[in-house]
Amino acid sequence: MDVIQEDLAWFYSDEWQTMEDEADEEYRAGRMKSYDSVDDLLASLQRTS
């Protein structure tokens, strides 16, 4: 029997696990970006806003 720490129980909720599954699918489908630096990330955000 696994014991889940009380302060981590949110992670194992059905709602959170559904969101984890959705994020995994987005990753597998290639719908993500990675950046070499925080500055690159911020520049990208500024261009899209």
C-alpha positions in Angstrom: 0.0 0.0 0.0 1.4 3.4 -1.1 1.1 6.3 1.3 0.6 9.7 -0.3 1.9 12.6 1.6 -1.0 14.9 2.6 0.7 18.0 1.1 1.0 16.2 -2.3 -2.6 14.8 -2.4 -3.6 17.4 -4.9 -1.3 15.9 -7.5 -3.1 12.6 -7.4 -6.7 14.0 -7.6 -8.7 12.9 -10.7 -8.8 16.5 -11.9 -5.1 17.0 -11.8 -4.3 13.6 -13.4 -6.7 14.5 -16.3 -4.7 17.7 -16.8 -1.4 15.7 -16.7 -2.8 13.4 -19.3 -3.7 16.4 -21.5 -0.3 17.9 -21.1 1.4 14.6 -22.0 -0.7 14.4 -25.2 0.2 18.0 -26.1 3.9 17.0 -25.7 3.6 13.8 -27.7 1.8 15.8 -30.5 4.7 18.3 -30.7 2.6 21.2 -29.6 5.2 22.8 -27.4 8.2 25.1 -27.7 11.4 25.2 -25.8 13.8 28.2 -25.4 17.5 28.5 -24.9 17.0 31.2 -22.3 14.5 33.1 -20.3 15.2 36.1 -22.5 14.2 34.1 -25.6 11.0 33.1 -23.9 10.1 36.6 -22.9 10.9 37.9 -26.4 8.6 35.3 -27.8 5.8 36.3 -25.4 6.2 40.0 -26.3 5.9 39.2 -30.0 2.7 37.3 -29.5 0.9 39.8 -27.3 
